[in-house]
Amino acid sequence: MEGKNMLKLSHVLAFLLLASLFQSLMARDLSDGIQVLQLPEENDGEFVFCPGKLSWPELVGMPAGYAEQIIQKENSIVHDVRLLFPGMVKPANYVCGRVFLVVDFKLIVQITPSMG
């Protein structure tokens, strides 16, 4: 029983130590030229990085050529539509105006195309 009490006491002490460190960080004066990162505005639960339509769920099951035409017609800022075949890795960086079409070997869209 004594071991459990010592463990609880050590947890409480660790919490208090971390809380005191966090409080001193929060109390810092931020007027020394630190720039705050501005996040994009939220719109219907999604962060908007690019204007216009960002995803096309209605194109799943359609041919890639047709899907590319619809995407470019519905969002004029799209300048790069890339095909991803099974086993290919989608790049992690976000580029406004780039859309990936995940297709099978018959060039049929398999996953909802989205800006990225």
MDTraj code that builds the backbone (N, CA, C; nanometers):
import mdtraj as md
import numpy as np

residues = "MET GLU GLY LYS ASN MET LEU LYS LEU SER HIS VAL LEU ALA PHE LEU LEU LEU ALA SER LEU PHE GLN SER LEU MET ALA ARG ASP LEU SER ASP GLY ILE GLN VAL LEU GLN LEU PRO GLU GLU ASN ASP GLY GLU PHE VAL PHE CYS PRO GLY LYS LEU SER TRP PRO GLU LEU VAL GLY MET PRO ALA GLY TYR ALA GLU GLN ILE ILE GLN LYS GLU ASN SER ILE VAL HIS ASP VAL ARG LEU LEU PHE PRO GLY MET VAL LYS PRO ALA ASN TYR VAL CYS GLY ARG VAL PHE LEU VAL VAL ASP PHE LYS LEU ILE VAL GLN ILE THR PRO SER MET GLY".split()
xyz = np.array([
    [0.0820, -0.1203, 0.0000],
    [0.0000, 0.0000, 0.0000],
    [0.0860, 0.1262, 0.0000],
    [0.1996, 0.1172, 0.0702],
    [0.2870, 0.2331, 0.0787],
    [0.3482, 0.2659, -0.0575],
    [0.3763, 0.1630, -0.1386],
    [0.4324, 0.1844, -0.2713],
    [0.3362, 0.2602, -0.3614],
    [0.2060, 0.2301, -0.3524],
    [0.1062, 0.2992, -0.4346],
    [0.0954, 0.4462, -0.3940],
    [0.1022, 0.4724, -0.2633],
    [0.0956, 0.6113, -0.2171],
    [0.2171, 0.6909, -0.2644],
    [0.3348, 0.6272, -0.2624],
    [0.4552, 0.6951, -0.3101],
    [0.4456, 0.7231, -0.4603],
    [0.3883, 0.6292, -0.5356],
    [0.3720, 0.6480, -0.6787],
    [0.2752, 0.7628, -0.7063],
    [0.1646, 0.7680, -0.6317],
    [0.0688, 0.8779, -0.6493],
    [0.1329, 1.0108, -0.6138],
    [0.2107, 1.0129, -0.5064],
    [0.2778, 1.1357, -0.4650],
    [0.3769, 1.1811, -0.5723],
    [0.4493, 1.0875, -0.6324],
    [0.5447, 1.1263, -0.7363],
    [0.4721, 1.1807, -0.8588],
    [0.3551, 1.1245, -0.8917],
    [0.2763, 1.1769, -1.0033],
    [0.2271, 1.3182, -0.9750],
    [0.1823, 1.3418, -0.8526],
    [0.1341, 1.4751, -0.8155],
    [0.2486, 1.5764, -0.8212],
    [0.3646, 1.5386, -0.7707],
    [0.4786, 1.6299, -0.7737],
    [0.5228, 1.6589, -0.9172],
    [0.5241, 1.5559, -1.0016],
    [0.5609, 1.5770, -1.1416],
    [0.4605, 1.6697, -1.2094],
    [0.3323, 1.6513, -1.1807],
    [0.2294, 1.7369, -1.2389],
    [0.2488, 1.8820, -1.1950],
    [0.2713, 1.9035, -1.0678],
    [0.2899, 2.0395, -1.0171],
    [0.4144, 2.1050, -1.0776],
    [0.5209, 2.0287, -1.0933],
    [0.6426, 2.0826, -1.1530],
    [0.6179, 2.1227, -1.2987],
    [0.5529, 2.0359, -1.3752],
    [0.5223, 2.0684, -1.5146],
    [0.4262, 2.1860, -1.5257],
    [0.3276, 2.1919, -1.4360],
    [0.2313, 2.3023, -1.4388],
    [0.3003, 2.4347, -1.4099],
    [0.3949, 2.4352, -1.3180],
    [0.4646, 2.5601, -1.2874],
    [0.5534, 2.6030, -1.4047],
    [0.6149, 2.5080, -1.4744],
    [0.6947, 2.5422, -1.5920],
    [0.6066, 2.5959, -1.7037],
    [0.4911, 2.5344, -1.7234],
    [0.4001, 2.5780, -1.8276],
    [0.3473, 2.7183, -1.7988],
    [0.3189, 2.7466, -1.6725],
    [0.2679, 2.8779, -1.6362],
    [0.3710, 2.9865, -1.6671],
    [0.4981, 2.9591, -1.6420],
    [0.5998, 3.0598, -1.6710],
    [0.6136, 3.0811, -1.8216],
    [0.5935, 2.9771, -1.9012],
    [0.5963, 2.9932, -2.0466],
    [0.4783, 3.0759, -2.0952],
    [0.3631, 3.0560, -2.0355],
    [0.2426, 3.1272, -2.0774],
    [0.2467, 3.2737, -2.0356],
    [0.3233, 3.3064, -1.9319],
    [0.3265, 3.4427, -1.8811],
    [0.4300, 3.5284, -1.9527],
    [0.4973, 3.4746, -2.0526],
    [0.6009, 3.5500, -2.1226],
    [0.5407, 3.6651, -2.2028],
    [0.6178, 3.7688, -2.2144],
    [0.5778, 3.8837, -2.2942],
    [0.6094, 3.8534, -2.4405],
    [0.5076, 3.8542, -2.5245],
    [0.5250, 3.8198, -2.6644],
    [0.5454, 3.9419, -2.7526],
    [0.5728, 4.0562, -2.6942],
    [0.5908, 4.1779, -2.7730],
    [0.7343, 4.1932, -2.8233],
    [0.8157, 4.0890, -2.8108],
    [0.9553, 4.0990, -2.8524],
    [0.9776, 4.0592, -2.9979],
    [0.8763, 4.0693, -3.0810],
    [0.8939, 4.0456, -3.2228],
    [0.8637, 3.9042, -3.2685],
    [0.8057, 3.8234, -3.1836],
    [0.7701, 3.6885, -3.2238],
    [0.6505, 3.6968, -3.3180],
    [0.6627, 3.6335, -3.4345],
    [0.5530, 3.6343, -3.5308],
    [0.4628, 3.5145, -3.5064],
    [0.3335, 3.5392, -3.5086],
    [0.2361, 3.4345, -3.4852],
    [0.1916, 3.3780, -3.6196],
    [0.1904, 3.2467, -3.6303],
    [0.1489, 3.1805, -3.7523],
    [-0.0015, 3.1951, -3.7704],
    [-0.0444, 3.2434, -3.8850],
    [-0.1863, 3.2587, -3.9148],
    [-0.2359, 3.1331, -3.9855],
    [-0.3312, 3.0650, -3.9246],
    [-0.3893, 2.9466, -3.9862],
    [-0.4986, 2.9880, -4.0834],
    [-0.5244, 2.9062, -4.1840],
    [-0.6319, 2.9390, -4.2778],
    [-0.7673, 2.9363, -4.2080],
    [-0.8632, 3.0068, -4.2656],
    [-0.9952, 3.0116, -4.2068],
    [-1.0662, 2.8793, -4.2247],
    [-1.1509, 2.8468, -4.1277],
    [-1.2253, 2.7218, -4.1344],
    [-1.3584, 2.7465, -4.2038],
    [-1.3953, 2.6572, -4.2938],
    [-1.5196, 2.6698, -4.3689],
    [-1.5882, 2.5343, -4.3734],
    [-1.6997, 2.5203, -4.3074],
    [-1.7755, 2.3951, -4.3028],
    [-1.6906, 2.2787, -4.2536],
    [-1.6089, 2.3011, -4.1519],
    [-1.5307, 2.1945, -4.0934],
    [-1.4013, 2.1631, -4.1651],
    [-1.3730, 2.2277, -4.2763],
    [-1.2489, 2.2043, -4.3497],
    [-1.1689, 2.3335, -4.3544],
    [-1.0370, 2.3203, -4.3458],
    [-0.9525, 2.4375, -4.3614],
    [-0.9413, 2.4696, -4.5097],
    [-0.9595, 2.5949, -4.5425],
    [-0.9582, 2.6371, -4.6822],
    [-0.8221, 2.6977, -4.7144],
    [-0.7442, 2.6278, -4.7959],
    [-0.6162, 2.6790, -4.8409],
    [-0.6302, 2.7417, -4.9785],
    [-0.7186, 2.6880, -5.0597],
    [-0.7369, 2.7327, -5.1968],
    [-0.8833, 2.7683, -5.2188],
    [-0.9102, 2.8673, -5.3013],
    [-1.0497, 2.9011, -5.3307],
    [-1.1124, 2.7976, -5.4236],
    [-1.2426, 2.7898, -5.4196],
    [-1.3153, 2.7004, -5.5102],
    [-1.3351, 2.5617, -5.4532],
    [-1.3850, 2.4755, -5.5363],
    [-1.4148, 2.3379, -5.4964],
    [-1.2854, 2.2624, -5.4690],
    [-1.2822, 2.1846, -5.3590],
    [-1.1602, 2.1170, -5.3172],
    [-1.1642, 1.9662, -5.3352],
    [-1.2828, 1.9063, -5.3478],
    [-1.2900, 1.7613, -5.3670],
    [-1.4093, 1.7272, -5.4562],
    [-1.4004, 1.6107, -5.5210],
    [-1.5000, 1.5694, -5.6195],
    [-1.5416, 1.4245, -5.5953],
    [-1.6246, 1.3979, -5.4929],
    [-1.6645, 1.2592, -5.4643],
    [-1.7497, 1.1977, -5.5759],
    [-1.8144, 1.2805, -5.6559],
    [-1.9012, 1.2297, -5.7627],
    [-1.8222, 1.1677, -5.8778],
    [-1.6894, 1.1828, -5.8790],
    [-1.6088, 1.1311, -5.9885],
    [-1.5543, 0.9903, -5.9649],
    [-1.5804, 0.9332, -5.8470],
    [-1.5367, 0.7959, -5.8211],
    [-1.6119, 0.7026, -5.9155],
    [-1.5383, 0.6175, -5.9858],
    [-1.5961, 0.5251, -6.0824],
    [-1.5971, 0.5783, -6.2251],
    [-1.5545, 0.7026, -6.2436],
    [-1.5523, 0.7640, -6.3769],
    [-1.4139, 0.7469, -6.4412],
    [-1.4062, 0.7549, -6.5748],
    [-1.2756, 0.7498, -6.6417],
    [-1.1897, 0.8705, -6.6052],
    [-1.0580, 0.8521, -6.5992],
    [-0.9650, 0.9570, -6.5564],
    [-0.9705, 1.0792, -6.6477],
    [-0.9810, 1.0603, -6.7787],
    [-0.9861, 1.1739, -6.8713],
    [-1.1071, 1.2618, -6.8478],
    [-1.2230, 1.1980, -6.8271],
    [-1.3458, 1.2714, -6.7989],
    [-1.3337, 1.3445, -6.6653],
    [-1.2779, 1.2758, -6.5641],
    [-1.2619, 1.3365, -6.4315],
    [-1.1721, 1.4589, -6.4379],
    [-1.0646, 1.4510, -6.5151],
    [-0.9738, 1.5650, -6.5284],
    [-1.0440, 1.6850, -6.5916],
    [-1.1251, 1.6615, -6.6942],
    [-1.1990, 1.7705, -6.7585],
    [-1.2955, 1.8366, -6.6599],
    [-1.3684, 1.7567, -6.5825],
    [-1.4660, 1.8101, -6.4864],
    [-1.3947, 1.8915, -6.3783],
    [-1.2835, 1.8390, -6.3269],
    [-1.2088, 1.9091, -6.2211],
    [-1.1614, 2.0453, -6.2703],
    [-1.1026, 2.0507, -6.3886],
    [-1.0530, 2.1777, -6.4417],
    [-1.1664, 2.2728, -6.4774],
    [-1.2821, 2.2191, -6.5127],
    [-1.3975, 2.3031, -6.5442],
    [-1.4573, 2.3642, -6.4169],
    [-1.4608, 2.2855, -6.3077],
    [-1.5249, 2.3319, -6.1841],
    [-1.4342, 2.4163, -6.0954],
    [-1.3029, 2.4104, -6.1141],
    [-1.2122, 2.4924, -6.0353],
    [-1.1011, 2.5420, -6.1274],
    [-1.1066, 2.6692, -6.1615],
    [-1.0154, 2.7265, -6.2602],
    [-0.8706, 2.7375, -6.2122],
    [-0.8466, 2.7268, -6.0814],
    [-0.7085, 2.7374, -6.0338],
    [-0.6333, 2.6054, -6.0430],
    [-0.7027, 2.4964, -6.0760],
    [-0.6353, 2.3669, -6.0898],
    [-0.5479, 2.3715, -6.2147],
    [-0.4175, 2.3530, -6.1957],
    [-0.3230, 2.3575, -6.3072],
    [-0.2467, 2.2273, -6.3235],
    [-0.2652, 2.1348, -6.2293],
    [-0.1869, 2.0114, -6.2322],
    [-0.2735, 1.8960, -6.1825],
    [-0.3144, 1.8061, -6.2732],
    [-0.3898, 1.6866, -6.2366],
    [-0.2988, 1.5675, -6.2604],
    [-0.2688, 1.4938, -6.1529],
    [-0.1754, 1.3818, -6.1623],
    [-0.2459, 1.2498, -6.1341],
    [-0.2049, 1.1468, -6.2059],
    [-0.2591, 1.0132, -6.1856],
    [-0.1702, 0.9358, -6.0887],
    [-0.2351, 0.8668, -5.9958],
    [-0.1646, 0.7772, -5.9043],
    [-0.2201, 0.6368, -5.9269],
    [-0.1325, 0.5445, -5.9601],
    [-0.1717, 0.4056, -5.9819],
    [-0.1548, 0.3267, -5.8529],
    [-0.2113, 0.2048, -5.8458],
    [-0.1968, 0.1239, -5.7236],
    [-0.0508, 0.1057, -5.6843],
    [-0.0221, 0.1285, -5.5577],
    [0.1125, 0.1152, -5.5052],
    [0.1942, 0.2423, -5.5074],
    [0.1475, 0.3458, -5.5774],
    [0.2207, 0.4726, -5.5799],
    [0.1894, 0.5520, -5.4537],
    [0.2862, 0.6283, -5.4069],
    [0.2714, 0.7073, -5.2847],
    [0.2368, 0.8508, -5.3212],
    [0.1363, 0.9051, -5.2521],
    [0.0962, 1.0445, -5.2728],
    [0.1919, 1.1348, -5.1944],
    [0.2495, 1.2373, -5.2575],
    [0.3377, 1.3289, -5.1851],
    [0.2650, 1.3959, -5.0683],
    [0.3379, 1.4203, -4.9611],
    [0.2779, 1.4755, -4.8397],
    [0.2624, 1.6273, -4.8441],
    [0.3346, 1.6950, -4.9324],
    [0.3249, 1.8413, -4.9341],
    [0.1970, 1.8871, -5.0047],
    [0.1387, 1.9948, -4.9541],
    [0.0141, 2.0488, -5.0078],
    [0.0477, 2.1570, -5.1094],
    [-0.0061, 2.1430, -5.2304],
    [0.0143, 2.2427, -5.3343],
    [-0.1217, 2.2869, -5.3856],
    [-0.1488, 2.4154, -5.3714],
    [-0.2751, 2.4698, -5.4196],
    [-0.2762, 2.4611, -5.5725],
    [-0.3803, 2.4009, -5.6284],
    [-0.3906, 2.3879, -5.7732],
    [-0.3489, 2.2515, -5.8249],
    [-0.3118, 2.1601, -5.7352],
    [-0.2728, 2.0242, -5.7752],
    [-0.3766, 1.9248, -5.7225],
    [-0.4215, 1.8354, -5.8094],
    [-0.5205, 1.7336, -5.7733],
    [-0.4646, 1.5975, -5.8117],
    [-0.4810, 1.5011, -5.7223],
    [-0.4397, 1.3641, -5.7505],
    [-0.5608, 1.2784, -5.7825],
    [-0.5518, 1.2035, -5.8919],
    [-0.6544, 1.1056, -5.9282],
    [-0.5974, 0.9668, -5.9016],
    [-0.6524, 0.8982, -5.8020],
    [-0.6089, 0.7618, -5.7731],
    [-0.6919, 0.6699, -5.8615],
    [-0.6242, 0.6020, -5.9546],
    [-0.6930, 0.5213, -6.0548],
    [-0.6425, 0.3774, -6.0512],
    [-0.7227, 0.2865, -6.1089],
    [-0.6760, 0.1494, -6.1274],
    [-0.6068, 0.1403, -6.2631],
    [-0.5708, 0.0192, -6.3034],
    [-0.4970, 0.0050, -6.4287],
    [-0.5848, 0.0239, -6.5524],
    [-0.7165, 0.0345, -6.5331],
    [-0.8081, 0.0653, -6.6438],
    [-0.8385, 0.2148, -6.6498],
    [-0.7663, 0.2943, -6.5700],
    [-0.7814, 0.4400, -6.5614],
    [-0.9203, 0.4823, -6.5120],
    [-0.9747, 0.4075, -6.4161],
    [-1.1014, 0.4413, -6.3499],
    [-1.0685, 0.4972, -6.2127],
    [-1.1265, 0.6104, -6.1779],
    [-1.1014, 0.6779, -6.0496],
    [-1.1512, 0.5887, -5.9351],
    [-1.0638, 0.5630, -5.8364],
    [-1.0951, 0.4733, -5.7261],
    [-1.1249, 0.5449, -5.5945],
    [-1.0615, 0.6606, -5.5724],
    [-1.0752, 0.7360, -5.4468],
    [-1.1130, 0.8787, -5.4815],
    [-1.1897, 0.9439, -5.3943],
    [-1.2334, 1.0806, -5.4161],
    [-1.1159, 1.1726, -5.4480],
    [-1.1136, 1.2336, -5.5660],
    [-1.0069, 1.3301, -5.5983],
    [-1.0170, 1.4533, -5.5095],
    [-0.9026, 1.5023, -5.4634],
    [-0.9048, 1.6224, -5.3798],
    [-0.7814, 1.7066, -5.4077],
    [-0.7931, 1.8349, -5.3755],
    [-0.6828, 1.9288, -5.3929],
    [-0.5721, 1.8900, -5.2978],
    [-0.4501, 1.8978, -5.3400],
    [-0.3424, 1.8654, -5.2490],
    [-0.2166, 1.8530, -5.3210],
])
top = md.Topology()
chain = top.add_chain()
for i, resn in enumerate(residues, 1):
    res = top.add_residue(resn, chain, resSeq=i)
    for name in ("N", "CA", "C"):
        top.add_atom(name, md.element.get_by_symbol(name[0]), res)
traj = md.Trajectory(xyz[None], top)
